[in-house]
């Protein structure tokens, strides 16, 4: 019986990992990014728009892109944009960095969040 329970646990974990891998679709994330493109550029060397250029954002320290005027809250956040931190921010910007200037309520679809972050990871 214990062997069956362990096997079921392994199968459940494998299933979760497979569904997470499927959820991260960078191609779909590029289309999700179109919502962001109103305010953010995404190509190397492109100037900032209303928001900073997001090329190379994964791994970047928040509030450090040259030639962009960040809010004090963002500059002082101490955040490094890991995939996990980006996901949290994309979902709830004002909760992750209270007082930031991004006028966006967040992306409510977890699949879209994962796909968007997968896309942002390709921008390097």
C-alpha positions as CSV (number, residue, x, y, z in Angstrom):
1,X,0.0,0.0,0.0
2,X,2.8,2.4,0.9
3,X,4.4,1.7,-2.5
4,X,1.2,2.7,-4.3
5,X,0.9,5.9,-2.3
6,X,4.5,6.8,-3.1
7,X,3.9,6.0,-6.8
8,X,0.8,8.2,-6.8
9,X,2.8,11.1,-5.3
10,X,5.5,10.8,-7.9
11,X,2.9,10.8,-10.7
12,X,1.1,13.8,-9.1
13,X,4.4,15.8,-8.9
14,X,5.4,14.8,-12.5
15,X,1.9,15.9,-13.7
16,X,2.3,19.3,-12.0
17,X,5.8,19.8,-13.5
18,X,4.5,18.9,-16.9
19,X,1.6,21.3,-16.7
20,X,3.9,24.1,-15.5
21,X,6.2,23.5,-18.4
22,X,3.3,23.6,-20.8
23,X,2.0,26.8,-19.2
24,X,5.2,28.7,-20.1
25,X,4.6,29.4,-23.7
26,X,6.9,32.3,-24.8
27,X,5.3,32.5,-28.2
28,X,1.9,33.2,-26.6
29,X,3.7,35.5,-24.1
30,X,4.8,37.7,-27.0
31,X,1.1,38.2,-27.9
32,X,0.3,38.9,-24.2
33,X,3.1,41.5,-24.3
34,X,1.1,43.5,-26.8
35,X,-0.8,44.8,-23.7
36,X,2.5,46.0,-22.3
37,X,3.8,47.4,-25.6
38,X,1.6,50.5,-25.2
39,X,4.0,51.7,-22.4
40,X,7.1,49.5,-22.8
41,X,9.6,48.8,-25.6
42,X,11.1,45.3,-25.8
43,X,14.0,45.6,-28.2
44,X,17.7,46.1,-27.4
45,X,18.6,49.8,-27.4
46,X,15.1,51.0,-28.0
47,X,14.2,54.1,-26.0
48,X,11.9,53.9,-23.0
49,X,8.3,54.8,-23.5
50,X,6.0,55.8,-20.6
51,X,7.6,52.8,-18.9
52,X,11.2,51.4,-19.1
53,X,12.4,49.2,-21.9
54,X,11.9,45.6,-20.8
55,X,14.7,44.1,-23.0
56,X,17.0,42.2,-20.5
57,X,14.6,42.8,-17.6
58,X,15.0,39.3,-16.2
59,X,18.0,39.5,-13.8
60,X,18.1,43.3,-13.8
61,X,17.9,45.2,-10.5
62,X,14.7,47.3,-10.4
63,X,15.0,51.0,-11.0
64,X,18.3,50.8,-12.8
65,X,17.7,51.1,-16.5
66,X,19.7,54.1,-17.7
67,X,17.8,57.1,-19.1
68,X,14.5,56.3,-17.3
69,X,13.0,58.3,-14.5
70,X,11.8,55.7,-12.0
71,X,9.6,56.4,-9.0
72,X,11.4,56.6,-5.6
73,X,9.5,53.4,-4.6
74,X,10.9,51.5,-7.5
75,X,14.4,52.8,-7.1
76,X,14.4,51.9,-3.4
77,X,12.6,48.5,-3.8
78,X,15.8,46.4,-3.7
79,X,14.2,44.0,-6.1
80,X,16.0,42.0,-8.7
81,X,13.6,40.9,-11.4
82,X,13.6,37.1,-11.1
83,X,10.9,35.2,-12.9
84,X,9.1,34.7,-9.6
85,X,9.3,38.4,-8.7
86,X,8.2,39.4,-12.2
87,X,5.2,37.1,-11.9
88,X,4.2,38.6,-8.6
89,X,4.6,42.1,-10.0
90,X,2.7,41.4,-13.2
91,X,-0.2,40.1,-11.1
92,X,-0.2,42.9,-8.5
93,X,2.1,45.8,-9.2
94,X,1.0,48.0,-6.3
95,X,1.3,45.2,-3.8
96,X,4.8,44.2,-4.8
97,X,6.1,47.8,-5.1
98,X,3.7,50.1,-3.2
99,X,3.9,53.6,-4.6
100,X,5.3,52.7,-8.0
101,X,3.9,54.7,-10.9
102,X,2.8,51.9,-13.2
103,X,-0.9,52.6,-13.8
104,X,-1.8,48.9,-14.5
105,X,-4.0,46.7,-12.3
106,X,-2.2,43.5,-13.3
107,X,-2.7,40.4,-15.4
108,X,-5.3,38.1,-13.8
109,X,-4.7,35.0,-15.9
110,X,-2.0,32.8,-14.3
111,X,-1.4,31.2,-17.8
112,X,-0.9,34.6,-19.3
113,X,1.4,35.6,-16.5
114,X,3.6,32.5,-17.0
115,X,3.6,33.0,-20.7
116,X,4.5,36.6,-20.4
117,X,7.4,35.9,-18.1
118,X,8.6,33.1,-20.4
119,X,8.6,35.7,-23.2
120,X,10.5,38.3,-21.1
121,X,13.1,35.6,-20.4
122,X,13.8,35.5,-24.2
123,X,14.6,39.2,-24.3
124,X,18.4,39.0,-23.9
